[in-house]
Amino acid sequence: MWALGQDCVSACPMGHYAEEFRCEQCLWGCANCESRDTCDVCRDGYTLTDSGKCVSDCPKENYYKDLEENVCKQCPEGCGRCAFDEAHGKPLCFDCINESFKLTPNFRCV
């Protein structure tokens, strides 16, 4: 049994996680979580990062929002900035991280 406010429940509801016989609320933006620091599913308007946080925007450098999975993913190798291309279902690079990579006409850094 878990304490949820003044009630006892057999399982913590969505948006809460179990800790020391209590149901604690997930962090803001998180719809479901395993622990205080690890979110599984984000609320509408938020995107899941690779570190298990829900953010309103993915980090601008070296990350893009995968619209199909609603998660922030790292840009492909060599890419400095990129965005998800819905038509092709993959990220496209806008620039490369340094001069050792060259941006190709099909928006890849090689």
C-alpha positions as CSV (number, residue, x, y, z in Angstrom):
1,M,0.0,0.0,0.0
2,W,1.1,3.5,-0.8
3,A,0.1,6.8,0.8
4,L,-1.4,9.3,-1.6
5,G,-2.3,12.4,0.4
6,Q,-4.6,11.2,3.1
7,D,-5.5,8.0,1.2
8,C,-3.9,4.6,0.9
9,V,-3.7,3.1,-2.7
10,S,-2.5,-0.2,-4.0
11,A,-0.5,1.5,-6.8
12,C,0.5,5.1,-7.5
13,P,-1.6,6.7,-10.2
14,M,-0.3,8.1,-13.5
15,G,1.8,11.2,-12.8
16,H,3.2,9.8,-9.6
17,Y,6.0,7.5,-8.5
18,A,6.5,5.3,-5.4
19,E,9.0,6.3,-2.8
20,E,9.3,5.2,0.8
21,F,5.6,4.1,1.0
22,R,4.4,7.3,-0.5
23,C,3.2,8.4,-4.0
24,E,5.1,11.5,-5.0
25,Q,4.2,13.7,-7.9
26,C,6.3,13.7,-11.1
27,L,8.2,16.8,-12.0
28,W,6.4,19.5,-14.0
29,G,5.8,18.5,-17.6
30,C,6.1,14.8,-16.9
31,A,3.0,12.7,-17.4
32,N,4.5,9.5,-16.0
33,C,7.8,8.8,-14.2
34,E,9.8,6.0,-12.6
35,S,11.5,8.3,-10.1
36,R,11.8,12.0,-9.3
37,D,14.5,12.4,-11.9
38,T,13.4,10.0,-14.6
39,C,10.4,10.7,-16.8
40,D,8.9,8.0,-19.1
41,V,6.2,10.1,-20.8
42,C,5.8,13.9,-21.1
43,R,2.6,15.9,-21.0
44,D,1.3,17.6,-24.2
45,G,3.6,20.4,-25.2
46,Y,6.7,18.8,-23.7
47,T,9.4,16.6,-25.2
48,L,11.4,13.9,-23.6
49,T,15.2,14.3,-23.5
50,D,17.8,11.4,-23.5
51,S,18.3,12.2,-19.8
52,G,14.7,11.5,-18.9
53,K,13.6,15.2,-18.5
54,C,10.6,16.9,-20.1
55,V,11.4,20.2,-21.8
56,S,9.3,22.7,-23.8
57,D,12.1,22.9,-26.4
58,C,15.0,20.6,-27.3
59,P,18.5,22.1,-26.8
60,K,19.4,24.2,-29.9
61,E,22.9,22.9,-30.3
62,N,23.4,19.3,-31.5
63,Y,19.8,18.2,-30.8
64,Y,16.5,18.0,-32.8
65,K,12.9,17.0,-31.9
66,D,11.9,13.7,-33.5
67,L,8.3,14.5,-34.3
68,E,7.4,10.8,-34.7
69,E,8.6,9.7,-31.2
70,N,8.2,13.1,-29.5
71,V,11.8,12.9,-28.1
72,C,14.9,15.1,-28.3
73,K,17.6,13.2,-30.2
74,Q,21.2,14.1,-30.9
75,C,22.0,15.3,-34.4
76,P,23.8,12.8,-36.6
77,E,27.6,12.6,-36.2
78,G,29.4,15.7,-37.4
79,C,26.3,17.9,-37.4
80,G,26.2,21.1,-35.4
81,R,22.6,22.1,-35.9
82,C,19.8,20.0,-37.4
83,A,16.1,19.6,-37.7
84,F,13.7,16.7,-38.3
85,D,12.5,16.4,-41.9
86,E,9.0,15.0,-41.8
87,A,8.9,14.2,-45.5
88,H,12.0,11.9,-45.3
89,G,11.6,10.8,-41.6
90,K,15.1,11.8,-40.7
91,P,17.2,14.7,-39.4
92,L,18.8,17.2,-41.8
93,C,22.0,19.1,-40.9
94,F,22.2,22.8,-41.3
95,D,25.9,23.1,-40.4
96,C,28.8,20.9,-39.4
97,I,30.6,21.0,-36.0
98,N,34.0,21.9,-37.5
99,E,36.0,22.1,-40.8
100,S,36.9,18.4,-40.8
101,F,33.3,17.7,-41.8
102,K,31.7,19.0,-45.0
103,L,28.0,19.7,-45.5
104,T,26.7,17.7,-48.5
105,P,23.9,18.8,-50.9
106,N,21.6,16.3,-49.2
107,F,22.2,18.0,-45.8
108,R,24.6,15.5,-44.2
109,C,28.0,16.1,-42.7
110,V,30.7,13.8,-43.9
